[in-house]
Amino acid sequence: MSIEVGSKVEGKVTGITNFGAFVELPGGTTGLVHISEVADSYVKDVNDHLKVGDQILVKVISEKDGKTALSIKKAVDKPEGQTSSYSRRPRQGKDDKNSKNFRSKGNFKPKESFEDKMANFLKTSEENLSTLKRSKESKQGGRGGRRG
């Protein structure tokens, strides 16, 4: 039985690695669920989501050179218009003062323009060069020093 790309099938987890899980599909073929296709949220360790022997529903993403790529998160039907779990959360940007992550900092500076950054860099650079030059001259004894 050949498994078509785009079809959803039941499979059994046969092995877990740090990059994903191997799943035995009907017909004896084996496919890989990459770690990025295990869940909608960030997956640090596949073992937190799957165990060897688990029966899971997977969607066949691609099949190339006998290698079958599978996805658990694409096998789950989502409500129309929703692409991932990220779209459910309200957006909390840096400028959102009501967000939990907003922290007032005492040393807050408004963003510098490129020209301001460049001017500061040049000033600092020139100061550093003059300090280096003075240091070098003092070590050499300055102009007209004895040469022996």
C-alpha positions in Angstrom: 0.0 0.0 0.0 1.6 3.3 -1.1 1.0 6.3 1.1 0.1 9.5 -0.7 1.5 12.9 0.1 -1.2 14.9 1.9 -2.9 11.9 3.5 -3.4 11.5 7.2 -2.6 8.0 8.6 -2.2 6.3 12.0 1.3 5.3 12.9 3.3 3.8 15.8 6.3 5.6 17.2 9.3 3.2 16.8 12.2 5.4 17.8 13.0 8.8 19.2 16.1 10.9 18.4 17.2 14.4 19.3 16.0 15.6 15.9 12.6 13.9 15.7 10.7 10.6 15.9 10.5 7.6 13.6 7.0 6.4 12.9 6.0 3.0 11.4 3.1 3.5 9.0 0.6 1.1 7.5 2.3 -1.2 4.9 5.5 -1.4 6.9 7.1 1.8 5.7 8.8 4.2 8.2 8.7 8.0 8.2 10.3 10.7 10.2 8.5 13.4 12.2 11.0 16.2 12.4 11.2 18.0 15.8 9.8 21.1 14.3 6.7 19.2 13.2 5.9 17.6 16.6 3.8 20.4 18.1 2.7 24.0 17.4 4.8 25.2 20.3 8.6 25.1 20.7 9.8 21.5 21.3 13.1 21.3 23.2 12.9 17.5 23.7 10.8 15.1 21.6 10.6 12.8 24.7 8.4 15.4 26.4 5.7 14.9 23.7 6.1 11.3 22.5 7.1 7.9 23.7 8.1 4.7 21.8 5.0 2.7 21.2 2.6 5.7 21.0 -0.1 5.5 18.4 -0.3 8.9 16.7 -2.1 10.5 13.7 0.4 12.0 11.2 0.1 13.8 7.9 2.5 12.8 5.0 4.3 16.0 4.0 6.6 14.6 1.4 8.2 11.5 0.0 11.5 11.6 -1.7 14.1 8.9 -2.4 12.2 6.5 -0.2 12.2 8.9 2.8 8.9 10.0 4.1 8.5 13.3 6.0 5.6 13.4 8.5 3.9 16.0 10.6 1.9 15.7 13.7 0.9 19.4 14.0 -0.4 19.5 10.4 -2.5 16.3 11.0 -4.6 18.2 13.6 -7.5 20.2 12.0 -7.5 23.8 13.1 -10.4 26.2 12.9 -10.6 28.1 9.7 -8.4 31.1 9.5 -6.0 29.9 12.2 -2.5 28.9 11.2 -0.8 28.1 14.5 -1.1 28.5 18.2 0.8 31.7 17.9 -2.1 33.5 16.3 -4.2 32.8 19.4 -2.1 35.0 21.6 -2.5 38.7 21.6 0.6 40.5 20.2 2.8 42.0 22.9 5.3 44.3 21.4 8.1 46.3 23.1 5.9 49.4 23.1 2.9 47.8 24.7 3.0 49.3 28.2 0.3 46.9 29.4 2.3 43.8 28.5 3.8 41.6 31.2 7.2 42.0 29.6 7.3 45.8 29.8 9.8 47.0 32.2 10.7 50.6 32.8 14.4 51.2 32.8 16.1 54.1 34.5 18.7 54.4 31.8 16.3 54.4 28.9 17.6 56.3 25.9 15.5 57.0 22.7 16.8 55.2 19.6 19.7 56.9 18.0 19.7 57.7 14.4 22.4 56.2 12.1 24.1 59.5 11.8 24.3 59.9 15.6 25.7 56.4 16.0 28.3 57.1 13.3 29.3 60.5 14.9 29.7 58.8 18.4 31.7 56.0 16.8 34.1 58.4 15.0 34.5 60.5 18.2 35.3 57.4 20.3 37.6 56.0 17.6 39.6 59.3 17.4 39.9 59.4 21.2 41.2 55.8 21.2 43.7 56.5 18.5 45.1 59.6 20.2 45.4 57.7 23.5 47.2 54.9 21.7 49.5 57.4 19.9 50.4 59.1 23.2 51.0 55.8 24.9 53.3 54.6 22.1 55.3 57.9 22.1 55.8 57.8 25.8 57.1 54.2 25.6 59.5 55.2 22.7 60.7 58.2 24.6 59.2 60.8 22.3 60.9 62.7 19.5 64.6 63.0 19.5 65.1 60.2 21.9 68.5 58.5 22.2 69.2 55.8 19.7 71.9 53.6 20.4 
